[in-house]
Amino acid sequence: MTFYNHFQLCSRSFTYFWKLISGSDNHLGILSSKRIFITGGTGTIGVTLVKYLSEKYPKTKITVYSRDEHKQFILARKYPAINCVLGDVRDKDRLEEAIAGHDVVIHLAALKQVPRGESDGSEFTKTNILGTENLLRVSSKVGIEKVVFMSSDKAVLPSSHYGATKLSGERLTAEFAQRNPQTQYSIIRLGNVWKSRGSVSDLISNHSKELFSVTNPDNTRFSIAPAEGVEIILLALMYGRKAEIFIPKMKSFKLHDLLIAADIQETTVVGLREGERMHEILITDKELEKTFQHRDDFFIIVNQEDPNLRSKYISDFHLKPVSNGNIFHSEFAPKLEVTELQTLLNKSDVSADGIHKE
């Protein structure tokens, strides 16, 4: 399956998106001559991004920076033109050495498992906060043109340490955007990435026949396919200026419906884990006041510190205000139907370790 077939399967705005990035005024054409640095590039979205860039812009120079040598080995075999560099975002000197000479930075690296964030909070702090600060400082020092920071819905009014670290990453990115006007910064908030390692969809896809443990069947989660994650990254690269927050249009699903889609009948309810909540939210009530929708495709929380930039955004990109906050709450947002969940469970071409299947 090519990236484009997979994109059409997963993306709910494929037609408009493809027109947007393929038109004569396409700002993404510059990617073909840029050097792109991806932290955490062996994860689910990272691999999907590498696949897209390799197929669409084969002359783009791509560096994947991560800690997992095995995943890098597999990825480099599949895409031999990319450059894989072992390193940790905690190591500022190594990061500076590796990032020098690049133009665009996409920061995907993070520790993400909510329960582990509660039990090993200091490790999450080192990677997700200090590592992000290292990346922002180094990017500023070496003159990176564009920086994209990947956040999460769990950063909104966080109930977990993981969510708190992602909120800190957002605030740090906004701080550096104020300090360094020569660099364009963007923030992306996603829901659960479909079949990413450790996600509920991954666990369900790979479960055996024994009794399946669930926290609460009434839980709801926002969900996004890896190709849709790539879509919003590319849109952020096009439109990002000063730490605007980009949110793709996402449906949510109820855990009970996902269990039906997977034909899992025997379950035991174990209750919410530490730091976990029943439902997720994508923006706060205060953020709703500065949230705008771009046509019918994605949402932008615009920068309020610069009223001129805010006005320019609204006029240039034909943004319209958002009045219904329910779409940003997983309990009330439009739901994926059981049939849609079955399609996603059966047709994803991304394995749990983030490496695409043949």
N, C-alpha and C positions, 0 to 999 in steps of 0.2 A: 504494500500500500504506500503510495507516495504521500508526501506531506500534504499536498493539495486535496487528495481524496479524504485524508484523515481530518483535515481542517473543515471540509464541507460537512462531514459527519458530525463533528463536535460543535462547530460554531453556529450560533443562532443569528449572526449578523454577517455571514460570509460574503454575500453578494456586495453589500455596501462597502465592507472593509476592503475587499479585493479591488474594487473600483477606486477607493480612496488611495491605496498605496501604489496603484499601477498607473495613475493618471499622469498627464503631462506636467502637472504641478507637484509631482511626487517628491516630497522632501526626503524620503527614505533612499532615494537613489544615491545619496552621498555615502550610504553604508558600504557600497561596493569599493570605495577607496579608503575606508576607515579601518583602524585597528581596534578590535573590540575585545575587552577583557571581561570575562564572566567568572565571578566567584561562585563556588558551589555548582559549577557547570555540569557535574555528573549526576545531578538530581533530576527529577522527572521533568520539570519545566526547562531546566538547563539543557538537557539532551534534546528536547523538542525544539528549543531555540537554535541549538547547533545544527540540527537537521534542516530547519527552515533556512538559516543563513547559508548553509553549504549548498543547498539546492537553488535558492533564489539569487544569491550573490557569491558565486564560487570563487571570486577573486578577493573577497573579504578576508582579512587576516584575523583569525580567532584564537584567543588564548583562554584556556580553561584552567582555572586556579582552584585546587581542592586538595583534600588530605588523603583521599582514597586511591591508592596506586592501582588497585585491581580494576576499579571502574574506569580509571583513566586509560589503562591498558586496553580494555574492551572498546572504549570510545574511540581511541586513536586508531585501532584496527579498522573500525567502521568508517571513520572520517580521517584519513591519513594526512590531510592538508592542515588540520588544526594543530596548535601547539599546546601540549598539556604540561603544566607546571605544578609540582608538588609544593604545598605551602599551607600555612594557616593564617587566617586574618588576625589572629592574636599576635603574630610575629610582624611587627611594624617594619623592621629592616628588610625582611624577606619580601614583604608585600611591596615595599617601595622599589626594590630591585626588580620584581616581576612586572610591576605596573608601568614602569617608565617606558615611554615610547608609544603608548596607546592613546587613543582619542576618546573612546566611549567605555564607560564602566557600568556593568549591570551586576548589582550586588544581590545574589540569591543565597549565599552561604548563611546558614543559621542552624542552631539546635532548635527543634520544633515540638518534641513530644511533651504534651502538657504535664503528665504525671512526673516525668523525669525532671521537669523544670521545678517542680515542688520539692523533690528529694535532693536534687543536685543544682540548686539555684545559683551557686557561685560559678559553676561551669557555664551556665546560660548567660550570666552577666559578662563573663570574660569574652565569650564568642559573640553574642548578639548585641551587646552595648559597646564594650571596649573594642571589639573587632570592627564594628561599624565605625566607631570614631577613628580608629587607625586608617580605615579605608578612606574616609572623608578627608582626613588631614593629608594623607599621601596624595590623593587625587588633586587636592588644591595645590600642593607643593609642586607636582610635576606638570600641572597645566592641563588636566583632563577637560574636554569640551562638554561632555554630557555625563551625568551620573543618574542612574535609576536605582532606587532602593525598594526592595520587595518587602511589604508589610503584610498584615493579616487582619481579618475581622476581629481576632482576639485582642488586638491592640485598642479596641474601642471599649471604654469603661472596663478595663481588664479585671478579670476575676482570678487570673493565674499569673505566676511569675513570668512564664513565656510571653503572655500578652503584654505584661508591663515592660519587658525588654524590647518588644516590637514598638510600643508606644515611645519608648526612649529613643529608638532608632529614627522614628518619624521626627521627633523634636530635634534631634541632632542634625538631621538632614535639612530641616527648615532653618536651623541656626547657621549652618554653613552656606545656605543659599543667600542669607542676608549678608554674610561676610564676603562672599566671592561672587559678585555679579557677572564676572566673566565666564562662569561655568553655569550651565543649565541643569537644574536638579528636578527630579520627579519622584513621587512616591506612589506606589501601587498597593491597594488593599484587595486581597483575594479571600475567598472562602476556601473550603476544603478542595484541594487539587485531586481530581479523580484518579484513584488507584496509585497515588503517591505512597511511598513506603510508610507503613504504620497507620495510614488512614483507615477509616471504617470500611470504605469500599474495597480497599486492598485486603483487609482482614477477611471480609466476607467472600471475596473472590477466591481466596486461597484456603478457606476453611475445610476441615475434614468433616466426617459425618457425625462426630461426637457432639455432645450438647454445646451450644454456642452461647457464650456469655454476652449480655448486653447491659449497658448502664441504665437506660430507660428507653423503652420503645417509642415514647412520645417526644424524644429529642428531635430537634430539627437542625439542619445544617445547610449553609449555602454551598453550592458545588460548582466547580468549573473544570472543564476539560483542559489538559495541558496545552492544546492548540489555542484555546481561548486565552490562556495565560500569555502565550507568545503574542497574540493579537494586541492585548492591552500594553505589553512592553513596547511594541512597535509604535503604538499610538502615543504612548508617553514620550518616546524619543522624538516624535514629530511635534507634539504640542507642549511638552514640558518646558517651563521657563524658570520658575522660582518656587520650587517645592510644592507645586500643586499636587493634590491627591487624586489619583485616577482610580475609579471603581468600575469594573465591567458590569454590565447588566446580567444579573445571575438569578436563576431560580433556586429554590431550596427544596430539600426533600425531608420527609419524615422517616426516621429510622425504621418504624414499623413497615412502611411501604418498601423500603430497601430489602428488608428481610423477606417480604412476599415475593419481590422480584427475583431474589436469589433462591427461592423455594426452601427457605430455612424455617422449619416448623417447630423444632425442639430448641427452646431457649431458656436461660435462667437469668433473671434480672438481679444485677449486683449493686445497682445504685450508682449515682454520680461519683466520679473520681475526684480527688482533691484538685481544686482549681478549675474543674469543669463546670459548665452551666448548661441548662436544658436548651436554650436558644441563643443564637448569635445576632449581633447587630453590626451594621456596616458604618453608620455615622451616628453622632450624638445629636440631640435636639439643637444644640448651639450650632453645630456644623451644618445642619439643614438650612440655616439662614443663608449660607454662602455656597450651597450646592446647586449646580446647574447641570442640565442634561444636554448632551450633544446629539441632536436628532433623536434616534431611537436606539442608540448604540451603547453609550457609556456615560458616566457621570464624572464631573470634575468639582472638587472642592477648591475654589479659587483662592489665591493669596490675597488676604485682606490688608496686608501691610502696605501694599502699593495700589492705591485706588486707580491710577492711570492704567496700570497693567490689567487690573480687574476689568475696567471698562473696555479695554482693547480686546481682551479675551472674549467678552460677551458679544461684541460687535463682529470681530473677525471670524469667530467660529460659530456664530448664530446659536448661541446658547440660550436656553430658556430655563427659568427657575423651576425648582421641584417643590411641590406643595404636599404631596402624599408621602409621609415618612414610613408608612407601613411596608413599602417595598424594600426597605432597608432592615427589616426585622424578619428573621428567618421563620418565625411562627406565623406571620401574616403574609409573607411574600408569596407570589405565584409558585406553585409546587410542580416538581417533576412527577409525571404520572408513572405508575408501575411499569407500563409498557416502555416508557422512555428510559427508566432505570434498567430494565432488562436489556435494552439495546446497548446502553453504555457498559453494562457488565460483560456483554458478549463480544463487543466489537472493539474495545480499546486495544491498541497495538503497543502499549507501554507496559513493561513488566514492573514488578514491585521494586526492583533495584534501580529503576530509572533508565535502563538501557532498552531501546526499542527491539521488539521481537522481529524476526525476519518474516 
